[in-house]
Amino acid sequence: MAEPTPRPPLSEAPGLKRYSMHLRHGFFGRRGGASTGIYKSLNCGHGSADEQPRVAENRRRVALALGGTPGNLITLHQSHSNQAVTTDKPFPPGQSPQADAVVTDRPGLVLGALAADCAPVMLCDPEAGVIAAVHAGWRGAVSGVLEGAVEAMIRLGADPVRMTAAVGPCLSQASFEVGPDLVDAVLDASAWAEFLFEPGAGDRQHFDLKGYARGRLTRLGVAHVDSLADDTLTQPELYFSHRRAVRAGEPDCGRNISAIMLLA
C-alpha cells in the first residue's frame, strides 16, 4: 500500500474560515515538504535554485492539502508590480504571466502567492464566487496591486461590501526596518499611513506592512480584513525569510506559499 502524502501544516484566517462551505485556503510555511539544506522543507518557489523535482513535490502537497488537483495550482512570475490577471484555467508550464495578483471565478483552481517577507493577501466574495491571491510587497502595495486585484474581482461580479480579505505571515513592524526612501514612497502615495511608522536608530524607521495592506483594503471598501500575527523574520523554524537569509550570508532562500480555492 502506498504511503499517504504528508499534509503540510497551514494556518487559516478567521474571516476566510467562516466560508469553508465555499472555499479552502491556507497560509503555508516551511514545514512539511521535501526540500533540504537552506530550502528545508516546503519551498514552493520555482524561481529558487532548489532542485525542481522537490519544488514540484512541495507544490503537489500544498494543492492536495486544500483538496485540489496539483496541476491546478497557479502561481505567477512575480515582480513587485501592481498587475493583476484573471484566469479560468492553469497557465502552461513556464508561461506564467508577469503579475502579482491572480483572480478567478472557477472552482477547483488553486490560486497561490509566493513570499519570503512580503505580504500574501487572500480575498474572496463568497456570494459571487470570486477569489484572489496577491503578492503584496511594499512596492506592489504602494503602486496599487491590491486595488488591481479588487478591480479584477469586481469585473467578475464581486462587490467589496461582500469581500473578506486576509493578510498572511510577513515581516512584522518590529522586523521591518526601512530607510527614508521607503518612507517617502509610502507617504507620497498614502499620506494617511504616517501612523504606520515607528522611529528606529538614526534615520531608520519601522514600517507596519500588514497595517498598510489592511489600510489600503479598508479604503477600497473591503468589508472584513484579518491579518495573521506571524513574523517571517523571527520564526526561522516556521517560515522562509529573504531578509534573514541575507543577514546569514546565504545565497538564496525558499518561498512560502499561501493559497485559496473555490469549491464546486
C-alpha positions in Angstrom: 0.0 0.0 0.0 1.4 3.4 -1.0 2.4 5.8 1.8 -0.1 8.7 2.1 1.2 12.1 1.0 2.3 14.1 4.0 -0.1 17.0 4.7 2.0 20.2 5.4 0.7 22.3 8.3 -1.2 25.5 7.4 -2.7 28.5 9.1 -6.1 29.9 8.4 -7.6 33.4 8.8 -10.8 33.5 10.9 -12.7 35.6 8.3 -12.0 33.3 5.4 -12.5 30.2 7.5 -16.1 31.2 8.0 -16.7 30.4 4.4 -15.4 26.8 4.5 -18.6 25.7 2.6 -17.5 27.8 -0.3 -13.7 27.7 -0.3 -10.5 26.4 1.1 -7.4 28.5 2.0 -4.2 28.1 3.8 -1.0 30.1 4.7 1.8 27.6 4.5 5.3 28.0 6.0 8.4 25.9 5.6 7.3 22.7 7.3 6.0 19.5 5.7 8.0 19.5 2.4 10.6 17.5 0.6 13.4 20.1 0.1 16.7 20.0 2.0 19.5 22.4 3.0 18.7 26.1 3.0 15.4 25.2 1.3 14.2 22.8 4.1 11.5 21.9 3.6 8.3 23.2 1.9 9.9 25.5 -0.7 7.3 26.2 -3.3 9.3 28.7 -5.4 10.2 27.6 -8.9 12.4 30.7 -9.2 14.7 29.5 -6.5 17.8 27.4 -7.1 16.3 24.4 -5.3 16.0 21.1 -7.1 12.9 21.5 -9.3 11.5 17.9 -8.6 11.5 18.8 -4.9 9.7 22.1 -5.6 7.1 20.3 -7.7 6.6 17.7 -4.9 6.1 20.5 -2.4 3.6 22.3 -4.6 1.8 19.0 -5.1 1.5 18.6 -1.3 0.1 22.1 -0.9 -2.6 21.5 -3.6 -3.6 18.2 -2.1 -3.8 19.8 1.4 -6.5 22.1 0.2 -8.3 19.3 -1.6 -7.2 20.5 -5.0 -5.5 18.9 -8.0 -1.7 19.5 -8.3 -2.0 20.6 -11.9 -4.4 23.3 -10.9 -2.1 25.1 -8.6 -1.4 28.6 -10.2 1.4 31.0 -9.3 2.7 33.9 -11.2 6.1 35.4 -12.3 6.0 37.9 -9.5 7.9 41.2 -10.0 6.7 43.6 -7.2 4.2 45.1 -9.7 0.7 46.3 -9.5 -0.5 44.0 -12.2 -3.5 41.6 -11.7 -4.6 38.9 -14.1 -7.8 36.9 -14.4 -7.8 33.3 -15.4 -10.2 30.4 -15.9 -7.5 27.7 -16.3 -3.9 26.9 -15.3 -1.2 28.5 -17.3 1.0 26.3 -19.4 4.3 25.2 -17.8 6.8 28.0 -17.9 4.3 30.5 -19.2 3.0 32.2 -16.0 2.4 35.9 -16.7 4.4 38.6 -15.0 2.0 39.9 -12.4 1.4 39.9 -8.7 -2.3 39.1 -8.3 -4.4 36.4 -9.8 -8.2 36.3 -9.8 -10.7 33.6 -10.8 -14.3 32.6 -10.5 -13.6 28.9 -11.4 -13.9 26.3 -8.7 -11.0 23.9 -8.4 -8.3 26.4 -9.4 -5.8 26.8 -6.5 -4.5 30.4 -6.6 -1.2 30.8 -4.9 1.0 33.7 -3.8 4.7 33.2 -3.1 6.5 35.3 -0.4 9.6 35.3 1.8 8.9 38.5 3.9 6.3 40.3 1.6 2.7 40.1 2.5 0.5 37.4 0.9 -3.1 38.5 0.7 -6.1 36.2 0.0 -9.5 37.7 -0.9 -13.0 36.3 -1.6 -16.5 37.3 -2.3 -18.3 34.0 -1.4 -21.7 35.2 -2.8 -20.3 36.0 -6.2 -17.9 33.0 -6.2 -14.7 35.1 -6.8 -11.3 34.8 -5.2 -7.9 36.3 -5.5 -4.3 35.7 -4.3 -2.0 38.6 -4.1 1.7 39.1 -3.5 1.9 42.5 -1.8 5.5 43.6 -1.2 5.7 47.3 -0.2 6.4 48.3 -3.8 3.4 46.5 -5.1 1.2 47.7 -2.3 2.3 51.3 -2.9 1.7 51.1 -6.7 -1.7 49.6 -6.3 -1.6 45.8 -6.6 -4.4 45.4 -4.0 -6.5 47.8 -6.0 -5.8 45.9 -9.1 -6.9 42.7 -7.5 -10.2 44.2 -6.2 -10.9 45.8 -9.5 -10.4 42.5 -11.3 -12.7 40.8 -8.8 -15.4 43.4 -9.4 -15.2 42.8 -13.2 -16.2 39.2 -12.4 -19.2 40.3 -10.3 -17.7 40.7 -6.9 -18.6 43.6 -4.6 -16.2 45.0 -1.9 -19.1 45.1 0.6 -19.2 41.3 0.5 -15.5 40.7 0.4 -13.3 39.2 3.1 -9.5 39.6 2.9 -6.7 38.2 5.0 -3.1 39.3 5.2 -0.8 36.4 5.9 2.6 35.9 7.5 5.2 38.6 6.6 7.6 41.0 8.2 6.2 42.4 11.4 6.7 46.1 12.1 9.5 45.4 14.6 11.3 43.4 11.9 10.8 45.7 9.0 13.5 48.4 9.4 13.5 50.8 6.5 15.2 53.9 5.2 14.0 57.4 4.2 13.4 56.4 0.5 10.7 53.8 1.5 9.2 56.2 4.0 8.9 58.9 1.3 7.5 56.5 -1.3 4.8 55.2 1.1 3.8 58.7 2.3 3.8 60.2 -1.2 1.2 57.5 -2.2 -0.7 57.3 1.1 -0.4 60.4 3.4 -2.7 58.6 5.9 0.0 56.0 6.6 2.2 58.2 8.7 1.0 56.4 11.9 2.4 53.1 10.5 6.0 54.2 11.1 7.8 54.0 14.4 11.3 55.6 14.9 14.3 53.4 14.7 18.1 54.1 15.0 19.3 57.2 13.2 17.2 57.8 10.1 15.7 54.4 10.2 12.0 53.7 10.7 10.0 50.5 11.4 7.1 50.0 8.9 3.9 48.2 9.6 3.4 46.4 6.2 0.5 44.4 7.5 -1.2 47.5 8.7 -0.6 49.2 5.4 -2.2 46.4 3.5 -5.2 46.4 5.8 -5.5 50.2 5.4 -5.5 50.0 1.6 -8.1 47.2 1.6 -10.3 49.1 4.0 -10.1 52.2 1.9 -11.3 50.1 -1.1 -14.4 49.3 0.9 -13.5 45.6 1.6 -15.9 44.7 4.4 -13.7 42.4 6.6 -9.9 42.3 6.8 -7.9 40.0 9.0 -4.2 39.6 9.4 -2.1 36.8 11.0 0.4 37.9 13.6 3.3 35.6 12.5 6.6 37.3 11.6 8.7 35.6 8.9 12.0 37.1 10.1 11.9 35.9 13.7 10.3 32.5 13.3 13.0 30.6 11.3 11.6 27.1 12.1 8.2 28.1 10.6 8.9 30.5 7.7 11.4 31.3 5.0 12.7 34.9 5.1 14.7 36.7 2.5 15.9 39.3 5.0 17.1 36.6 7.4 18.9 34.7 4.6 20.7 37.9 3.5 21.8 38.5 7.1 23.1 35.0 7.3 25.1 35.3 4.1 23.0 32.5 2.4 22.9 32.6 -1.4 19.1 32.1 -1.7 16.1 31.2 0.3 12.9 29.2 -0.1 9.5 30.7 -0.7 6.4 30.4 1.5 3.1 29.9 -0.3 -0.4 31.0 0.5 -3.3 29.6 -1.5 -7.0 29.8 -1.9 -9.5 27.6 -3.9 -13.3 27.8 -4.6 -15.3 24.7 -4.1 -17.7 23.5 -6.7 
